[in-house]
Amino acid sequence: MYKLVSTNRLLREKNCHGVYGMKTGYTDKAGNCFVGVVKGLNGKTYISVTLGAATSDGRWADARKLLSYARKLK
């Protein structure tokens, strides 16, 4: 048995149904970044991209809003 540890906050949230892929990153030029994939209630797949967040908390807040919005699309 293996235990995986991640700093990805969205993986630990129970209200992120439909999210099935994500990647975070940081560079000096782009800031805190996030790419996520979510399936909407309409069955379509949406890709969310956030760039330039000043903080890691800002990145998560932006990503959470976009993914939540896309997931609710009918």
N, C-alpha and C positions, 0 to 999 in steps of 0.2 A: 504494500500500500504506500502511496506517495502523498505527501502534503504539499500543495502549491500555495505560495504566498504572492499576493499581488497588491500593488499600491493603487490599482484602478478602483476608484470609489464606486463606479456604476456597477461593477460586478457584485458588490456586496448589497446593493439596494434591491429590495423586493418589488419595488414599483416600476421596474424597467423591463416589463414584459415585452417580448417581441424583439429586443435587442440581441443580435446574434453575432456581432463582430465589432471590434473597436481597437484603436491604436492611439496611443498618446505619444507626445514628443516635445522637445524643446530645442530651439537654437537661439543664438543671440539676435539674429535678424527677424525670425518669425515669432519669437516668444513662446508661450505655452500653447500647444496645438492639440487637436483631437480630431479623429475621423471615426465615425460610427455607422453601423448598418442596422436598420430597424425595418420590421415588416409592419405595415399599416393594417388597420382593420379591413381595408379594401383589398388586401392581399398583395398590394404592390410593395416593392422594396425601395427604401429611401436611404440615401447616403448623406450624412451630416458631416460638415467640415467646419471647424472653428480654428482661426489663426489669430495670433497677436494678443492673447490674453496676458495681462501683466503679471498675474499670479496663477498658481495651480488651482486655487479656489475659484478664480474667475473662469478658468477653462471648464471646470466641472459644472458650474452654474450655467454657462452658455450651452454646453453639450446637453445637459439635462433638459433645458427648455426646448431645444431643437428636436431631440429624439422624442420627447413627450408629445410635442405637436404633431410630428409625422406619424407617430403610432396611432393617433386618434383619427387620422384621415379616413373617411368612408367613401 
